[in-house]
Amino acid sequence: MRAKNRKTIAVSTGGGDCPGLNAVIRAVVRTAISKYDYEVVGIEEGFNSLIEAEPPRKLTLSDVRGILRRGGTILGTTSRGDPFHYPEMRRGTLRMVDRSAHVLRRIEELNLQGLIVIGGDGTLSIANELHQKGAPVVGIPKSIDNDLSATEVTFGFDSATVTATDAIDKLHTTAESHHRVMVIELMGRNAGWIALVSGIAGGADVILIPEIPFDLQKVCAKIMQRSRSHRHAFSIVVVAEGAYAVGGSAVYLPQQGDGGALRLGGIGQQVGDLIAARTNQEVRVTVLGHIQRGGSPTPFDRLLATRFGAAAVDLVACRQFGRMVSLSCNQITAVALKDAIKKPKQVDPDGEIVRTAKAVGIVFGDQ
Ligand code: F6P
């Protein structure tokens, strides 16, 4: 027999999606029901369904059956669901309004004992602000970019690097056949983790990341050296979307007319065009884009997502709000949300991974 007054907890996914979100939702639901006998509801489309006072979606064990390996999120997500800056049409004009009080009221009305927020730095900053105003929030770090400093790794990153490495492997075979320079632009925002890790794993010749502004002369010198010393030369150039030349700045896509945030993109094509002009080699450019965010999570991400999800429910049960689960020395631990969002995690240009890459001959355009 189940107790009549079961406590209710909620889970939401915000910001860009990534592989492993469903694995976290499944772990939250299973742990909450099996270990604590909670009811679980899903908040759909980031915080939007709280803001719009839509009824939350009940999540049972059967709702999460079969979703461990599924990409995306069954709850939907959005990068435009900030209750502190929520777009609202007033007298024909679009304004940003603060709907946070409304969200707090909804949490009370629904009698939520805990709200587990799965997100990257943007969503977790909102979660922290809501917590400062009294919401019983626990955070879980997700991002393909791996740019959160309070955890060794975010879930989603491993899956994205597997996809990116696979793409580089595929470019390798065609580059080799045609003796071409293949440039591939990868995601990561202002952190070069995806480019660095998949570039090394995929045997790139050049890796350009935001943390190391590049000199194109040095990039071209590497390509020319390869073309002189191998009869059938080809080169693989991995470019992080946030990379930029010494003295230059990051490249953004033309803004769409929907008032959305600025999006990085275009540096791969710029680098490719310049290499072609300066080396006289045949160059092709690939932009991998959102393929990095899709598909099934890797076993590593499924495990991490499951550990994060279960640990987040434990935090709710102990009323440890305002905390975020994190991975430290391969153990799951918890850190204060306010510390977790303080500083983005970037690649250390003098760190061991970059030094290793340089030791095996990869050029970053800085020397
Ligand atoms: O933060 C994840 C990420 O995929 C970044 O790597 C990328 O710059 C951005 O989101 C793309 O955002 P959108 O899905 O809005 O185009």
Boltz pocket constraint, residues with backbone or C-beta under 6 A from the ligand:
constraints:
  - pocket:
      binder: B
      contacts: [[A, 16], [A, 17], [A, 79], [A, 120], [A, 143], [A, 144], [A, 145], [A, 187], [A, 188], [A, 189], [A, 241], [A, 263], [A, 264], [A, 293]]
      max_distance: 6.0
